[in-house]
Amino acid sequence: MMRAAVRRGCRAVLVVMLALGLLAVPVPVSAEHVFGDEPLDDVLDRAEAHRDCGLSRDRLAAMMLAVVWPETGATPDTAPSPMTLGRWDIQHGLHSFGDPTTARRAFWHPGVGMWQFDSAGSGAHMPVWARIDSWHAANEAARVMSARYCAAEGSERERRRAAWQPWVGCRDTDDRCGDWYHEHYDADSDTLHGISRDPSVTRHGGMQRRTCRWSFSPVEWDCWYIDPERAQGYAAWTIPDWGPTPLARPFYGHYVRATRQEYRHWIGEDSGYEAGLDVRRPLGTDARHSLTWEIRERLCDTSHERGACRPRPIR
């Protein structure tokens, strides 16, 4: 009886210690993945906006996030960079003037951002800055995945794979995206878990909003300065030999709504060329076959007085 009393006493002490948090109990948890603070807010916001046909916010968000690590190559402990520029498209048309033998300073990266939206697919109607900006990119990812999932038939797994079909990183037979989804989404509680926030990775990922004008006009407009050295988060893609294609020197991007043209500009100060480079793509077309390259220094960054800024035209 004394042994039974001792056992009962030990159990009582154990219960008290657990209640007071004095005894640590090992609980199996999923490995943490790190994601940018503002970008995660954007994913959750856009998932809420596009949830449909039984998809909840966190379920769609888990589907959206599962794509990002295979597409960017980011490690679990480093937030994927919203500025990620793809380095695996080797088509000649992406090189300056279509010639890969020229100095490798200006290169049109067709795959851009955490979801690597490409001008040959869903990114065709998006200028470069929208594919980097996580609010715009997350909106497109949520829209595409929700629509494809809801239109698909078959098992739950088959519908998810249909939603992920546009992303090469999810087409593998090992189902890496499916493994990530199951690791970080709890269907019973309908919650996303195991994601840590990195406040140093912002919505623009290091891209900077500037104001620009043409050298011959006083009219200013918004433009974006994209410098790979300023990339926030996982930046192994900036290593010179990380991929078979070159890494572009810093460039400016903007979109002319009236003509539906996306522009990327390299000013001489950034590229090292004697003159600037203008490159344009009709929105909605594949950059591999639709780029027009011109040698001319005509862009002025009025925010920092860089490029073709003097003399300033008279209004």
Summary of the structure (lengths in Angstrom):
residues: 315
radius of gyration: 24.5
end to end distance: 100.8
largest distance: 102.1
contacts: 990
relative contact order: 0.17
helix: 37%
strand: 19%
